[in-house]
Every structure is written in C-alpha cells, then in structure tokens.
Amino acid sequence: MSDRATAFDRMMNPWAYDADGNLTAQARAQEAARTQINSTSASGGGGGGGFNADPNALTTAGNNSDQIHVRLNTDGRGADEATAKVSTALANWSTGKAAAGAAGTWDQCVAALGGTIGQTTQALRATATNYRQNESAVQHDLGA
C-alpha cells in the first residue's frame, strides 16, 4: 500500500490504529477475515482451477460487518449534539443554517451506509448458511 493510501486509511479509520500508527489487534483480525474472504485457492495444482468457500470465514466477516454497523450507529452520530447546539446558537446566521443542513445530510449518509452494511451482514450470514446446507446435502446425496 502506498504512503498516500496508508495516510488516507488512517484518516478515515483512526480507531484502527494505535498511538504509534500501527494497526490494532482488532483491526488486524478484521484484515485477516477480509483476506480470507478475498482469497481462493486452486485445487489440484497444475493449472486446475477451483473455488473453495469457507463458511466460517463468511460468518466471521458477517460478525465483523455487524460490529461495524453497531459502531456506525454510535460513532457516526457522535457530532449530532454539538452540531445541534451550533445550529441553535447561530440560528440567525448562515453558519447555523449550514450546520443544520450538513447535519441532515450527514445523518442521511450514515443511514444509507448503515442500510448497506446491514444488508451485507445478512448476505454474508445467509451465504455461510447456504454453503453449509448445500455441503450437507451433497454429502448426504453421495452417501458420505
């Protein structure tokens, strides 16, 4: 990752880094789960392609997504009270109106992102369940 991407990630995800700028243990665990989801292994070697789905990794990713969703609903609304105070205190100024507008837009963005993350969480969990059910059905059908 380039220095610019790292700086951007630190700016966007400050909770994922410690005081020395290193990923926290929780962030490393989430990165490992993300890597598991994004990786597939070739089976049989010699150019034989394959796909391997790990339902446990999908479940872990779903749990991580759910944690992000919870944090978004709390951390994403952290400035609401302060912004409301500014809006009220400066109600007759364009700054107060702009703050109120920005808060409304921010809340819409947080709600939309929360909806997307919630859908992703459910999709990951449903996919893990489907893989487990299909694997069980295949083993049953093959008499294994």
Secondary structure as GFF3:
##gff-version 3
##sequence-region A 1 144
A	DSSP	alpha_helix	3	12	.	.	.	ID=ss1
A	DSSP	three_ten_helix	14	16	.	.	.	ID=ss2
A	DSSP	alpha_helix	25	38	.	.	.	ID=ss3
A	DSSP	alpha_helix	55	75	.	.	.	ID=ss4
A	DSSP	alpha_helix	80	89	.	.	.	ID=ss5
A	DSSP	alpha_helix	94	141	.	.	.	ID=ss6
###
